Amino acid sequence: MPSKGIKCYSYIAVQGVEIEFSVPGQSITKRDLHQFGIDHLEVESKNLGSFKFTGQFKFTVRRDGRELNNQWVDVNSMTGSLENGTMNNLEQTPSVFVEDLIVVYGFYDAGPGVAGLPKQHQCYVTVTHNYENWMRDVVPPNTDKADRPFHKMVLPSSHDIGMNSLQTAQALLQKAGTGVIKEVLGRSLPGAFDIINKVSDGGVNHIAPDIIRALAITQKDSLDTILKIGARYFEFRPAKCHRQMQRVSPLEDTWYFQHGAIPGMMYKQFLHDIVQFLSDHGDEIVVVQNRWDGVPGECPRPNDDELRDVLNEVLRDKDIQVGNQDDMMRKSIKDLRNERKRLIVTRDVDQCSNYDDAANATLDGESMVNKLNDMGREPPRGHPITLLQCQATATNIRDVIIASVMDSDVSTSPILATKPICDAKILPLLRGETGRNLSREESVVVLLNDFFDGATADVAITMCRERLG
């Protein structure tokens, strides 16, 4: 009988919480703490009744028997397609604040498995405490731990924080001609140029937003929410919009996060939101690193004075000072708090990372596991930042690019497809001996991930507690 599978990934960090996944005729309930659950359900026609082919997949979060949240989607067992529901696209899946918890979840709409992509839908759910004050709780003021050097911290981080919305990119596309869209998209998305050039002009105009959503959107929550989930480190690539597109753009000619030549969050807004968070959370410290990996020359970059002008404008009337790389490496947590240097801004830091073009171009994460294990046996030395990236870069695989461009819609992101698969392998590795080995260097350790979630935050914070002693 026809059926469509759903892989269910779970992580719980709060006592008394359970996550139930269900389809007609079958359910699975997860309760174990700090475990990366991987389960499988099938929407099967035989369980739907005569001449019925649509069944509901649902997850429910409970605490001490009380229902806190549920989300659902109807799945056609014949075609595998999604019908009604609350998880049909990224915009429908913001993290949920309930009591003192945060429920983070996502849903990948799987096709038939073209180019090695999953043929089963993917749903992940994490439930953790609200970590908006986790530094205060892990390193209470006026304790011995506050005397530890800040470079002993392990910081959770969201990859490409500026790409958490299509708002800027869609505004830019409104008046851009087909030729410009093809040029900018083709040059921004690895391996996509030849493919996009073969799509008709009308087709490109129609699918451009979905291509960007599928291949460039890496976060789905607001910056404030991501900070409350626990992120304390951000890499930002500030530059102006591609000159070809800016000529016809309705956008202000200022500094935006640039994913290749695709613009995201405005730099000024990014800093404003962080400073507001720090003003409201007096013991938290955030590190920002500005760098320009992959930003094309047609996107003008700011100089130090221009970056400083934006920062000074945002900090006006705020009781927050800016620290630098030297402060990050030499001062204690208490010193940074006492000096009000709770926003540390660096640029182009000589960091080490497990990222590798070949290893991260994966759909199952195994090559990333091998790379991390190799690094753990001989950890790099002498770098201010050790960046441990959890996310795959399946968008570097040509067949995946083709499938994503030709079949792009609101929830077929290959970035989303690989997220729970890789998390279930990479995060336990970092929580174990490999992560301990990679944390022994005298450097700030960062755990970086796409679609930032509670499991990534919880693992990083657990590592931080252990590293501080």
C-alpha positions as CSV (number, residue, x, y, z in Angstrom):
1,M,0.0,0.0,0.0
2,P,1.3,3.5,-0.7
3,S,3.0,5.4,2.2
4,K,5.2,8.3,2.9
5,G,7.9,8.2,5.6
6,I,8.8,10.9,8.2
7,K,12.1,10.8,10.1
8,C,11.6,12.3,13.6
9,Y,14.6,13.9,15.4
10,S,14.3,15.0,19.0
11,Y,16.3,16.5,21.9
12,I,15.0,17.2,25.4
13,A,17.0,19.1,28.1
14,V,14.3,19.7,30.7
15,Q,13.1,17.2,33.3
16,G,9.4,16.2,32.9
17,V,9.1,17.0,29.2
18,E,8.1,14.6,26.6
19,I,7.7,14.8,22.8
20,E,5.1,12.6,21.1
21,F,5.3,12.1,17.3
22,S,2.2,10.5,15.7
23,V,0.6,9.4,12.5
24,P,-2.6,7.4,12.0
25,G,-2.1,4.0,13.7
26,Q,1.3,4.8,15.2
27,S,3.0,7.1,17.8
28,I,6.4,7.4,19.5
29,T,7.0,9.3,22.7
30,K,10.5,10.6,23.7
31,R,11.4,11.4,27.3
32,D,15.1,10.7,27.8
33,L,17.2,13.8,28.6
34,H,20.1,15.0,26.5
35,Q,19.7,12.2,23.9
36,F,19.5,12.7,20.2
37,G,16.4,10.7,19.2
38,I,16.0,9.4,15.7
39,D,12.7,7.7,14.9
40,H,10.7,6.7,11.8
41,L,7.0,6.9,11.1
42,E,4.9,6.1,8.0
43,V,1.7,7.6,6.8
44,E,0.3,4.4,5.4
45,S,-2.8,4.2,3.2
46,K,-3.9,1.0,5.0
47,N,-4.4,3.0,8.2
48,L,-6.5,5.8,6.6
49,G,-9.7,4.0,5.7
50,S,-11.3,3.2,2.3
51,F,-10.4,5.6,-0.5
52,K,-8.6,7.9,1.8
53,F,-5.0,8.9,1.1
54,T,-4.3,11.8,3.5
55,G,-3.1,11.3,7.1
56,Q,-2.0,13.8,9.7
57,F,1.6,13.8,11.1
58,K,1.7,15.6,14.4
59,F,4.1,16.3,17.3
60,T,3.0,17.3,20.8
61,V,5.2,18.7,23.5
62,R,4.0,18.0,27.1
63,R,5.4,18.9,30.6
64,D,4.3,16.9,33.5
65,G,1.3,15.7,31.4
66,R,0.2,19.2,30.4
67,E,0.2,19.9,26.7
68,L,2.4,22.9,25.9
69,N,2.5,23.0,22.1
70,N,1.6,20.9,19.0
71,Q,2.2,21.3,15.3
72,W,0.8,19.2,12.4
73,V,0.7,18.7,8.7
74,D,-1.4,16.5,6.5
75,V,0.6,14.2,4.3
76,N,-0.7,12.5,1.1
77,S,0.3,8.9,1.2
78,M,0.1,8.5,-2.5
79,T,2.1,11.5,-3.7
80,G,4.0,12.3,-0.5
81,S,3.0,16.0,-0.8
82,L,2.0,18.2,2.0
83,E,-1.6,19.5,2.3
84,N,-3.1,21.5,5.1
85,G,-1.0,22.2,8.3
86,T,1.1,24.4,10.5
87,M,4.5,23.4,9.1
88,N,4.2,23.8,5.4
89,N,7.0,26.3,5.1
90,L,9.8,28.0,7.0
91,E,7.8,31.1,7.8
92,Q,5.3,28.9,9.6
93,T,7.9,27.4,12.0
94,P,9.1,30.1,14.4
95,S,10.4,28.9,17.8
96,V,7.8,28.8,20.5
97,F,8.2,30.4,24.0
98,V,6.1,28.6,26.6
99,E,6.5,28.9,30.4
100,D,10.3,29.0,30.9
101,L,11.0,26.8,27.8
102,I,11.7,27.2,24.1
103,V,10.5,24.7,21.6
104,V,12.5,24.9,18.4
105,Y,11.3,22.8,15.4
106,G,11.5,22.5,11.7
107,F,10.1,20.4,8.8
108,Y,11.7,19.5,5.5
109,D,9.3,18.7,2.7
110,A,11.0,15.7,1.0
111,G,10.6,14.8,-2.7
112,P,11.3,11.4,-4.2
113,G,15.0,11.5,-3.1
114,V,16.5,13.0,-6.3
115,A,20.3,13.7,-6.1
116,G,20.6,11.8,-2.9
117,L,18.4,14.1,-1.0
118,P,16.1,12.5,1.6
119,K,13.0,10.9,0.3
120,Q,11.4,10.9,3.8
121,H,10.1,14.1,5.3
122,Q,12.3,15.3,8.1
123,C,11.0,16.8,11.4
124,Y,13.1,18.0,14.3
125,V,12.1,19.2,17.7
126,T,14.2,20.5,20.6
127,V,13.0,21.5,24.0
128,T,15.3,23.4,26.3
129,H,15.1,26.1,29.0
130,N,15.0,29.7,27.8
131,Y,18.7,30.5,27.8
132,E,18.5,34.3,27.6
133,N,20.5,34.6,30.8
134,W,22.7,31.5,30.5
135,M,26.0,33.3,31.1
136,R,24.6,34.8,34.3
137,D,23.6,31.3,35.4
138,V,26.8,29.5,34.3
139,V,29.1,32.3,35.5
140,P,27.3,34.1,38.4
141,P,28.7,37.5,39.2
142,N,31.0,37.7,42.3
143,T,32.0,34.0,42.1
144,D,35.3,32.3,41.4
145,K,34.1,31.3,38.0
146,A,33.8,35.0,37.0
147,D,37.5,35.3,37.5
148,R,38.1,32.8,34.7
149,P,39.5,34.2,31.5
150,F,36.8,34.9,28.9
151,H,38.7,32.8,26.3
152,K,37.7,29.7,28.3
153,M,34.1,30.2,27.2
154,V,32.3,28.0,24.7
155,L,29.8,30.1,22.7
156,P,26.8,28.8,20.7
157,S,26.4,30.5,17.4
158,S,24.0,30.8,14.4
159,H,25.6,30.4,11.0
160,D,25.0,33.3,8.6
161,I,22.8,35.2,11.0
162,G,22.0,37.8,8.4
163,M,20.1,35.3,6.3
164,N,17.1,34.7,8.5
165,S,14.6,36.4,6.2
166,L,13.7,37.0,2.6
167,Q,12.6,40.5,3.2
168,T,15.7,42.3,1.9
169,A,16.3,40.0,-1.0
170,Q,12.7,40.2,-2.2
171,A,12.7,44.0,-2.1
172,L,15.9,43.9,-4.2
173,L,14.3,41.5,-6.7
174,Q,11.2,43.6,-7.3
175,K,12.8,45.9,-9.9
176,A,15.8,43.9,-11.0
177,G,15.7,42.7,-14.6
178,T,16.0,39.0,-15.5
179,G,19.6,39.4,-16.7
180,V,20.7,41.0,-13.4
181,I,18.9,38.3,-11.4
182,K,20.5,35.5,-13.4
183,E,23.9,37.1,-13.0
184,V,23.7,37.8,-9.3
185,L,22.0,34.5,-8.4
186,G,24.4,32.5,-10.6
187,R,27.5,34.2,-9.1
188,S,26.2,34.0,-5.5
189,L,25.2,30.3,-5.4
190,P,28.0,27.8,-6.1
191,G,27.4,25.8,-9.3
192,A,24.1,27.5,-10.1
193,F,25.2,29.8,-12.9
194,D,24.9,27.4,-15.8
195,I,21.7,25.9,-14.5
196,I,20.0,29.3,-13.9
197,N,21.0,30.4,-17.4
198,K,19.0,27.5,-18.9
199,V,15.8,28.6,-17.2
200,S,13.5,30.9,-19.2
201,D,13.3,34.6,-18.2
202,G,9.8,34.2,-16.9
203,G,10.8,31.1,-15.0
204,V,13.7,32.9,-13.3
205,N,11.5,35.8,-12.2
206,H,9.0,33.4,-10.8
207,I,11.3,31.0,-8.9
208,A,14.1,33.4,-7.8
209,P,12.6,34.0,-4.3
210,D,12.3,30.2,-3.8
211,I,15.8,29.6,-5.1
212,I,17.1,32.1,-2.5
213,R,15.0,30.5,0.2
214,A,16.2,27.0,-0.7
215,L,19.9,27.8,-1.1
216,A,20.7,30.9,0.9
217,I,18.3,31.1,3.9
218,T,20.1,29.6,6.9
219,Q,18.0,30.8,9.8
220,K,14.3,31.1,10.4
221,D,14.0,33.0,13.8
222,S,14.4,36.6,14.6
223,L,17.8,37.7,16.1
224,D,16.2,38.3,19.5
225,T,14.8,34.8,19.6
226,I,18.1,33.3,18.5
227,L,19.8,35.2,21.4
228,K,17.2,33.8,23.8
229,I,17.8,30.3,22.5
230,G,21.4,30.9,23.6
231,A,23.6,32.3,20.7
232,R,26.4,34.6,21.9
233,Y,28.7,34.7,18.8
234,F,28.0,36.0,15.3
235,E,29.9,36.3,12.1
236,F,28.7,39.1,10.0
237,R,29.7,40.1,6.4
238,P,28.8,43.8,6.0
239,A,28.9,45.2,2.5
240,K,26.7,47.2,0.2
241,C,24.5,45.6,-2.4
242,H,25.9,44.4,-5.7
243,R,26.3,47.5,-7.9
244,Q,24.3,46.0,-10.8
245,M,21.3,45.4,-8.5
246,Q,21.6,48.6,-6.5
247,R,21.1,50.7,-9.6
248,V,17.5,49.5,-9.7
249,S,17.0,48.8,-6.0
250,P,14.5,50.4,-3.6
251,L,16.8,49.6,-0.7
252,E,18.9,52.2,1.2
253,D,22.5,52.1,-0.1
254,T,24.1,51.0,3.1
255,W,25.7,47.9,4.7
256,Y,23.9,44.6,4.7
257,F,24.9,41.0,5.4
258,Q,26.0,39.5,2.1
259,H,25.5,35.9,1.2
260,G,27.6,36.0,-1.9
261,A,25.7,38.9,-3.6
262,I,22.4,38.2,-1.9
263,P,21.6,40.8,0.8
264,G,20.2,40.0,4.2
265,M,19.9,41.8,7.4
266,M,21.0,45.5,7.6
267,Y,24.2,45.8,9.7
268,K,22.8,48.7,11.7
269,Q,19.7,46.7,12.6
270,F,21.9,43.7,13.6
271,L,23.9,45.8,16.0
272,H,20.8,47.5,17.3
273,D,19.1,44.3,18.2
274,I,22.2,42.9,19.9
275,V,22.8,46.1,21.9
276,Q,19.1,46.1,23.0
277,F,19.4,42.5,24.2
278,L,22.6,43.3,26.1
279,S,20.9,46.4,27.7
280,D,18.1,44.1,28.9
281,H,20.4,41.3,30.1
282,G,23.1,42.8,32.2
283,D,25.5,39.8,32.6
284,E,25.5,38.5,29.0
285,I,28.5,39.1,26.6
286,V,28.3,38.8,22.8
287,V,31.1,38.5,20.4
288,V,30.8,39.8,16.8
289,Q,33.3,39.0,14.1
290,N,33.2,41.0,10.9
291,R,34.7,39.2,7.9
292,W,34.1,39.0,4.1
293,D,34.4,35.4,3.0
294,G,32.8,35.0,-0.4
295,V,31.6,38.6,-0.8
296,P,32.2,39.6,-4.4
297,G,34.1,42.7,-5.4
298,E,30.9,44.3,-6.8
299,C,29.7,44.6,-3.2
300,P,31.6,47.6,-1.7
301,R,33.0,46.9,1.7
302,P,33.2,49.4,4.6
303,N,36.4,50.6,6.1
304,D,37.1,50.7,9.8
305,D,35.9,54.3,10.2
306,E,32.6,53.5,8.5
307,L,32.0,50.4,10.7
308,R,32.8,52.5,13.8
309,D,30.4,55.2,12.7
310,V,27.5,52.6,12.6
311,L,28.5,51.2,16.0
312,N,28.8,54.6,17.6
313,E,25.3,55.6,16.3
314,V,23.8,52.4,17.8
315,L,25.6,52.8,21.1
316,R,24.5,56.4,21.6
317,D,22.9,56.7,25.1
318,K,23.7,53.1,25.9
319,D,25.7,52.0,28.9
320,I,27.7,49.5,26.9
321,Q,31.4,49.7,25.9
322,V,33.0,47.9,23.0
323,G,35.8,45.3,23.6
324,N,38.3,44.1,21.1
325,Q,40.2,40.9,20.4
326,D,42.8,41.7,23.0
327,D,40.0,42.1,25.6
328,M,38.5,38.8,24.5
329,M,41.8,36.9,25.0
330,R,43.3,38.6,28.0
331,K,40.5,39.7,30.4
332,S,38.4,37.8,32.8
333,I,34.6,37.5,32.5
334,K,34.4,39.7,35.6
335,D,36.7,42.4,34.1
336,L,34.6,42.6,30.9
337,R,31.4,42.9,33.0
338,N,32.9,45.5,35.3
339,E,34.3,47.6,32.4
340,R,30.9,47.2,30.6
341,K,32.7,45.7,27.6
342,R,29.9,43.2,26.9
343,L,30.0,43.7,23.2
344,I,33.2,42.4,21.7
345,V,33.8,43.3,18.0
346,T,36.6,41.8,16.0
347,R,37.4,41.5,12.3
348,D,39.2,38.8,10.2
349,V,40.4,36.9,13.2
350,D,42.9,34.2,12.5
351,Q,40.7,31.3,13.5
352,C,40.8,27.6,13.0
353,S,37.8,25.7,11.8
354,N,36.8,22.2,10.9
355,Y,35.1,23.5,7.7
356,D,36.4,21.9,4.6
357,D,34.8,22.3,1.1
358,A,35.0,18.6,0.3
359,A,34.1,17.3,3.8
360,N,31.1,19.7,4.3
361,A,29.7,19.0,0.8
362,T,27.7,16.0,2.3
363,L,24.2,14.8,2.6
364,D,24.8,12.4,5.5
365,G,27.5,14.2,7.6
366,E,29.9,11.2,7.6
367,S,32.8,13.1,6.0
368,M,32.3,15.9,8.6
369,V,32.5,13.3,11.4
370,N,35.8,12.0,10.0
371,K,37.2,15.5,9.7
372,L,36.3,16.4,13.3
373,N,37.8,13.1,14.6
374,D,41.0,13.8,12.7
375,M,41.1,17.3,14.2
376,G,40.5,15.9,17.6
377,R,43.5,13.7,17.4
378,E,45.8,16.6,16.6
379,P,44.0,19.8,17.6
380,P,45.2,23.1,16.0
381,R,47.1,25.5,18.2
382,G,47.7,29.2,18.4
383,H,44.3,30.6,17.2
384,P,42.1,33.0,19.1
385,I,38.9,31.3,18.0
386,T,38.2,27.6,17.4
387,L,35.2,27.4,15.1
388,L,33.4,24.1,15.2
389,Q,30.8,24.1,12.4
390,C,27.9,21.6,12.7
391,Q,26.2,22.4,9.4
392,A,26.7,20.7,6.0
393,T,27.1,22.6,2.8
394,A,25.1,20.4,0.4
395,T,24.7,23.5,-1.8
396,N,28.2,22.8,-3.0
397,I,27.0,19.5,-4.6
398,R,26.1,20.2,-8.3
399,D,23.2,17.6,-8.5
400,V,21.7,19.1,-5.3
401,I,21.9,22.6,-6.9
402,I,20.1,21.3,-10.0
403,A,17.4,19.6,-8.0
404,S,16.9,22.6,-5.8
405,V,16.7,25.1,-8.6
406,M,14.4,23.1,-10.8
407,D,12.1,21.9,-7.9
408,S,12.4,24.8,-5.5
409,D,9.4,25.7,-3.4
410,V,8.8,27.1,0.1
411,S,10.1,24.1,2.1
412,T,12.6,22.1,-0.1
413,S,15.8,23.7,1.2
414,P,18.7,21.2,1.1
415,I,20.2,23.1,4.0
416,L,17.1,22.2,6.0
417,A,17.2,18.6,4.7
418,T,20.7,17.9,6.1
419,K,20.3,19.8,9.4
420,P,18.8,17.1,11.7
421,I,20.8,14.4,10.0
422,C,24.1,16.1,10.7
423,D,23.1,17.4,14.1
424,A,22.4,13.9,15.4
425,K,26.0,12.9,14.4
426,I,28.0,16.1,15.0
427,L,26.6,17.4,18.3
428,P,27.1,14.1,20.3
429,L,30.7,14.1,18.9
430,L,31.4,17.6,20.2
431,R,29.8,16.8,23.5
432,G,32.2,13.9,23.9
433,E,36.0,13.4,23.9
434,T,36.5,14.9,20.4
435,G,34.9,18.1,21.6
436,R,37.0,18.1,24.8
437,N,40.2,17.7,22.8
438,L,39.2,20.5,20.5
439,S,38.5,22.7,23.5
440,R,41.9,22.4,25.2
441,E,43.5,25.2,23.2
442,E,43.6,28.6,24.8
443,S,41.0,30.1,22.6
444,V,37.3,30.9,22.5
445,V,35.4,27.8,21.2
446,V,32.4,28.4,19.0
447,L,29.7,25.9,18.0
448,L,28.1,27.1,14.7
449,N,24.9,25.8,13.2
450,D,22.2,26.5,10.6
451,F,18.6,27.0,11.7
452,F,19.9,27.6,15.3
453,D,18.2,25.3,17.8
454,G,18.1,24.3,21.5
455,A,20.3,21.2,21.1
456,T,23.2,23.2,19.7
457,A,22.8,25.8,22.5
458,D,22.5,23.1,25.2
459,V,25.6,21.2,24.0
460,A,27.7,24.4,23.8
461,I,26.6,25.5,27.3
462,T,27.3,22.0,28.7
463,M,30.8,22.2,27.2
464,C,31.2,25.7,28.7
465,R,30.3,24.5,32.2
466,E,32.8,21.6,31.9
467,R,35.5,23.8,30.5
468,L,35.2,26.4,33.2
469,G,35.4,23.7,35.9
